[in-house]
Amino acid sequence: MYRGLQSANPAERPHIKNAQLVSLIAPFLLKLAKHVALLSCLLLIGKARGEPIIGPLGILLLIIGAALIHSVGRRLQMRPAPGNRFRRGGR
């Protein structure tokens, strides 16, 4: 057993809690974006069949929303951990 190691005290390292929260939010946002994209595909199929539920502007806004949600989720997923020495870009 290593005697020099101590357990992490959450009060001393608040970034651990934030990193755990981000690790839970990012997959949720990615899954939500995929579901919104699937919904927009179904709306396009319904419009092609002649049963439009919403107009073309609504479908476009839904697709843009899915893309924005996905990009935020990917950015949160790819963000380096706080205090990491090996940051991207060599800084």
Backbone hydrogen bonds, N-H to C=O, Kabsch-Sander energy under -0.5 kcal/mol:
donor,donor_aa,acceptor,acceptor_aa,energy
12,E,9,N,-1.1
13,R,9,N,-1.2
16,I,13,R,-1.2
17,K,13,R,-0.5
18,N,14,P,-1.4
19,A,15,H,-2.3
20,Q,16,I,-2.0
21,L,17,K,-1.9
22,V,18,N,-2.4
23,S,19,A,-2.0
24,L,20,Q,-0.8
24,L,21,L,-0.6
25,I,21,L,-2.0
26,A,22,V,-2.4
28,F,24,L,-0.9
29,L,25,I,-2.5
30,L,26,A,-2.1
31,K,27,P,-2.4
32,L,28,F,-2.4
33,A,29,L,-2.3
34,K,30,L,-1.9
35,H,31,K,-2.0
36,V,32,L,-2.4
37,A,33,A,-2.3
38,L,34,K,-2.1
39,L,35,H,-2.3
40,S,36,V,-2.2
41,C,37,A,-1.9
42,L,38,L,-2.3
43,L,39,L,-2.1
44,L,40,S,-2.1
45,I,41,C,-2.2
46,G,42,L,-2.4
47,K,43,L,-2.1
48,A,44,L,-2.1
49,R,45,I,-1.6
50,G,47,K,-0.9
51,E,46,G,-2.8
59,I,55,G,-1.8
60,L,56,P,-2.4
61,L,57,L,-2.5
62,L,58,G,-2.0
63,I,59,I,-2.2
64,I,60,L,-2.4
65,G,61,L,-2.4
66,A,62,L,-2.1
67,A,63,I,-2.2
68,L,64,I,-2.3
69,I,65,G,-2.6
70,H,66,A,-2.3
71,S,67,A,-2.3
72,V,68,L,-2.2
73,G,69,I,-2.3
74,R,70,H,-2.5
75,R,71,S,-2.2
76,L,72,V,-2.3
77,Q,73,G,-2.0
78,M,74,R,-2.4
79,R,75,R,-0.6
84,N,81,A,-1.5
87,R,85,R,-1.5
90,G,87,R,-1.0
91,R,88,R,-0.6
